[in-house]
Amino acid sequence: MTTPTGVHLVRSVPLSDSSEVSRTAGSIHGDRLLRVPDGETGVQSNWIGRQFAVFYDNPIFETVEGTQDAYRPFPSCVRKSAALTEDSFSTLGYADAAVASYRVFAQLKESGDLPSRVWFQVSLPTPLAPVSSFVALTDWAVVETVYESVMISELAEIIQAIPRNEPAILRDVAVEFSILEGIMTSYLEDAEAGVIERLLWLGAHVPEDVSLVNHLSYGDAGHQCDQIPRCAQHDIVLMLTKVNRGRTYTGANGL
């Protein structure tokens, strides 16, 4: 039998709050625990669901009817004629949530409820995920550009607030597989090149001494996953090799 050497918790944990998540993970896994997420509890639950209000409660967007399915369960938002800037988004909520959860993590680490070597894991979606889920295709390009800049700013805030030897950034790579498999329509002319370029560009904003983890999530929203045969044929290993070739961003991201 293979002996486990470490435990990695991906993102969401169905418990009440970050304190319960950390205490439970520490008590069960002990020194095998490599990283601990805050569990995305409360308002953070349901992955990018917290971003619903970022778009639908934002006066610079208006709601229009769009294609709705398991991957896009809501009507679409489009920007109004007003210019979209970083100031159009007051906050995405990721930095505030991470800093608050880190305080709990630090206390539990100090009390011995968590092993001393464990990293605090901050899980972030790729900007393409909320944009493709909540924004009409006609506005993806311009909204993604601005949203991405705001996400990078919040990432910098997170890294600045947490001691450098403790944060681990986990990127949820999910909707990208829907695009690669042709399940979701996108504005990317070359889907694979566009996905890889975005992951490299985002990775370049994580300092070398901060742990970076890619969560390749081939999901089945609404238990609909009729593209599994194609997924099995897709050369995911090749894509991951390209993403892992380095964090150096070497070209325009095409946004």
C-alpha positions as CSV (number, residue, x, y, z in Angstrom):
1,M,0.0,0.0,0.0
2,T,1.3,3.5,-0.9
3,T,2.0,5.6,2.1
4,P,0.5,9.2,1.9
5,T,3.1,11.9,2.0
6,G,0.9,15.0,2.0
7,V,-2.7,16.2,1.9
8,H,-4.0,19.0,-0.4
9,L,-7.5,20.4,0.1
10,V,-8.7,22.0,-3.1
11,R,-11.1,24.8,-2.2
12,S,-14.6,24.4,-0.7
13,V,-15.2,22.6,2.6
14,P,-18.9,22.1,3.8
15,L,-18.4,23.5,7.3
16,S,-19.6,26.6,9.1
17,D,-16.7,28.9,8.9
18,S,-12.9,29.2,8.3
19,S,-12.1,28.4,11.9
20,E,-14.0,25.1,11.8
21,V,-12.4,24.3,8.5
22,S,-8.9,24.9,9.8
23,R,-9.4,23.1,13.1
24,T,-11.0,20.1,11.4
25,A,-8.4,19.8,8.7
26,G,-5.6,20.1,11.3
27,S,-7.1,17.5,13.6
28,I,-7.7,15.0,10.8
29,H,-4.5,15.4,8.7
30,G,-2.0,16.8,11.2
31,D,1.5,17.1,9.7
32,R,0.4,15.7,6.4
33,L,-1.5,18.9,5.7
34,L,0.4,21.0,3.2
35,R,-2.0,23.8,2.6
36,V,-5.3,24.8,4.2
37,P,-8.0,26.9,2.4
38,D,-10.6,28.9,4.3
39,G,-13.2,26.6,2.9
40,E,-15.2,29.2,1.0
41,T,-17.9,29.2,3.7
42,G,-20.8,31.6,4.1
43,V,-21.1,34.3,1.4
44,Q,-18.0,32.8,-0.3
45,S,-19.7,29.5,-1.0
46,N,-20.6,28.3,-4.5
47,W,-17.3,29.2,-6.1
48,I,-17.8,32.4,-8.2
49,G,-21.4,32.9,-6.9
50,R,-20.1,35.8,-4.8
51,Q,-19.3,37.7,-8.0
52,F,-23.0,37.8,-9.0
53,A,-23.5,41.0,-7.1
54,V,-20.3,42.5,-8.5
55,F,-21.9,42.6,-11.9
56,Y,-25.7,42.6,-11.2
57,D,-25.6,45.3,-8.5
58,N,-23.2,47.5,-10.5
59,P,-24.8,50.5,-12.1
60,I,-22.4,50.4,-15.1
61,F,-23.9,47.2,-16.2
62,E,-27.4,46.4,-17.4
63,T,-29.1,43.0,-17.5
64,V,-30.1,41.4,-20.8
65,E,-31.5,38.1,-21.8
66,G,-28.7,35.7,-22.7
67,T,-28.1,32.0,-23.4
68,Q,-28.7,30.2,-20.1
69,D,-27.6,26.6,-19.3
70,A,-25.8,24.7,-16.6
71,Y,-22.7,26.7,-17.1
72,R,-24.4,30.1,-17.5
73,P,-27.5,29.9,-15.2
74,F,-28.1,33.6,-15.2
75,P,-29.2,36.3,-17.7
76,S,-26.2,38.2,-19.1
77,C,-24.9,41.6,-18.2
78,V,-23.6,44.1,-20.7
79,R,-21.8,47.3,-19.9
80,K,-23.6,50.6,-20.5
81,S,-22.2,53.3,-22.8
82,A,-20.1,54.7,-19.9
83,A,-16.4,53.8,-20.1
84,L,-15.4,50.8,-18.0
85,T,-12.4,51.4,-15.7
86,E,-10.9,49.7,-12.6
87,D,-12.9,52.2,-10.5
88,S,-16.1,50.7,-11.9
89,F,-15.5,47.8,-9.5
90,S,-15.3,48.9,-5.9
91,T,-14.2,45.5,-4.7
92,L,-14.3,41.9,-5.8
93,G,-14.2,40.7,-2.2
94,Y,-11.3,38.3,-2.6
95,A,-8.7,40.3,-0.7
96,D,-11.1,41.2,2.1
97,A,-12.1,37.6,2.6
98,A,-8.5,36.3,2.4
99,V,-7.1,38.8,4.9
100,A,-10.0,38.1,7.4
101,S,-9.5,34.3,7.0
102,Y,-5.7,34.6,7.4
103,R,-6.2,36.2,10.9
104,V,-8.0,33.0,11.9
105,F,-5.4,30.8,10.3
106,A,-2.6,32.7,12.1
107,Q,-4.3,32.3,15.5
108,L,-4.8,28.6,15.0
109,K,-1.2,28.1,13.9
110,E,0.0,29.9,17.0
111,S,-2.2,27.8,19.3
112,G,-1.0,24.6,17.7
113,D,-4.3,23.6,16.1
114,L,-2.5,23.7,12.7
115,P,1.0,22.4,12.0
116,S,3.7,25.0,11.8
117,R,4.8,24.3,8.2
118,V,1.3,24.5,6.7
119,W,0.6,27.3,4.1
120,F,-2.5,29.4,4.0
121,Q,-4.2,28.8,0.7
122,V,-6.1,31.5,-1.2
123,S,-8.2,30.2,-4.0
124,L,-8.9,32.5,-6.9
125,P,-10.8,31.9,-10.1
126,T,-9.3,32.9,-13.4
127,P,-10.8,36.2,-14.5
128,L,-12.3,34.5,-17.5
129,A,-14.6,32.4,-15.2
130,P,-16.9,35.2,-13.8
131,V,-16.7,37.2,-17.0
132,S,-17.8,34.3,-19.2
133,S,-20.5,33.3,-16.7
134,F,-22.0,36.8,-16.1
135,V,-21.2,38.9,-19.1
136,A,-22.6,38.9,-22.6
137,L,-20.2,37.5,-25.2
138,T,-20.2,40.8,-27.0
139,D,-18.6,42.5,-24.0
140,W,-16.2,39.8,-22.8
141,A,-13.1,41.3,-24.2
142,V,-13.4,44.8,-22.7
143,V,-14.8,43.6,-19.4
144,E,-12.2,40.8,-19.0
145,T,-9.4,43.4,-19.5
146,V,-10.6,45.6,-16.7
147,Y,-11.7,42.8,-14.4
148,E,-8.4,41.1,-14.7
149,S,-6.6,44.3,-13.6
150,V,-8.8,44.5,-10.5
151,M,-8.1,40.9,-9.7
152,I,-4.4,41.4,-10.0
153,S,-4.7,44.4,-7.6
154,E,-6.5,42.2,-5.1
155,L,-3.9,39.5,-5.5
156,A,-1.1,42.0,-4.7
157,E,-3.1,43.1,-1.7
158,I,-3.4,39.5,-0.5
159,I,0.3,38.8,-0.9
160,Q,1.2,42.1,0.8
161,A,-1.0,41.3,3.8
162,I,0.3,37.8,4.5
163,P,3.9,37.0,5.6
164,R,5.8,35.8,2.5
165,N,6.5,32.3,3.8
166,E,2.8,31.5,4.4
167,P,0.6,32.2,1.4
168,A,-0.2,29.7,-1.4
169,I,-2.2,30.9,-4.4
170,L,-4.5,28.3,-6.0
171,R,-5.9,29.2,-9.4
172,D,-9.2,27.5,-10.4
173,V,-8.9,26.6,-14.0
174,A,-12.4,25.5,-14.8
175,V,-14.4,27.3,-17.6
176,E,-11.2,27.1,-19.7
177,F,-11.9,23.4,-20.3
178,S,-15.5,24.2,-21.4
179,I,-13.9,26.6,-24.0
180,L,-11.2,24.1,-25.0
181,E,-13.8,21.4,-25.5
182,G,-16.2,23.6,-27.5
183,I,-18.9,23.4,-24.8
184,M,-18.8,27.2,-24.2
185,T,-18.5,29.7,-27.0
186,S,-15.8,32.4,-26.5
187,Y,-14.2,35.3,-28.4
188,L,-10.8,33.6,-28.4
189,E,-9.7,33.0,-31.9
190,D,-7.2,30.3,-30.8
191,A,-8.7,28.7,-27.6
192,E,-5.6,26.8,-26.5
193,A,-3.2,29.6,-27.1
194,G,-5.5,32.1,-25.4
195,V,-6.0,29.9,-22.3
196,I,-2.2,29.2,-22.0
197,E,-1.3,32.8,-22.5
198,R,-3.7,34.0,-19.8
199,L,-2.5,31.5,-17.3
200,L,1.1,32.4,-17.9
201,W,0.3,36.1,-17.6
202,L,-1.6,35.6,-14.3
203,G,1.2,33.4,-13.0
204,A,3.7,36.1,-13.6
205,H,2.0,38.2,-10.9
206,V,2.7,35.7,-8.2
207,P,6.2,36.2,-6.7
208,E,8.6,33.3,-7.1
209,D,8.8,32.7,-3.4
210,V,5.0,32.3,-3.1
211,S,3.5,28.9,-3.7
212,L,1.4,28.7,-6.9
213,V,-1.0,25.8,-7.5
214,N,-3.1,25.2,-10.6
215,H,-6.4,23.4,-10.0
216,L,-7.4,21.9,-13.4
217,S,-11.1,21.4,-12.8
218,Y,-13.1,19.6,-15.5
219,G,-16.5,20.1,-13.9
220,D,-20.0,18.9,-14.6
221,A,-22.2,21.8,-13.8
222,G,-25.8,20.5,-13.4
223,H,-24.3,17.0,-13.8
224,Q,-24.0,17.7,-17.5
225,C,-20.7,16.4,-18.9
226,D,-21.5,14.9,-22.3
227,Q,-18.0,15.8,-23.6
228,I,-16.1,13.3,-21.5
229,P,-14.9,11.3,-24.5
230,R,-13.4,14.5,-26.0
231,C,-11.9,15.5,-22.7
232,A,-10.1,12.1,-22.4
233,Q,-8.6,12.7,-25.9
234,H,-7.5,16.3,-25.1
235,D,-3.8,16.6,-24.4
236,I,-4.1,18.1,-21.0
237,V,-0.6,17.0,-20.1
238,L,0.8,19.1,-23.0
239,M,-1.2,22.1,-21.9
240,L,0.0,21.7,-18.3
241,T,3.6,21.4,-19.5
242,K,3.3,24.7,-21.3
243,V,1.7,26.4,-18.3
244,N,4.5,25.1,-16.0
245,R,7.4,26.0,-18.3
246,G,7.9,29.1,-16.2
247,R,6.2,32.1,-14.7
248,T,7.8,34.6,-17.1
249,Y,5.3,36.4,-19.1
250,T,6.8,37.0,-22.6
251,G,4.1,38.5,-24.8
252,A,0.9,40.4,-25.1
253,N,-2.1,38.7,-23.7
254,G,-4.3,39.7,-26.6
255,L,-6.9,41.4,-24.4
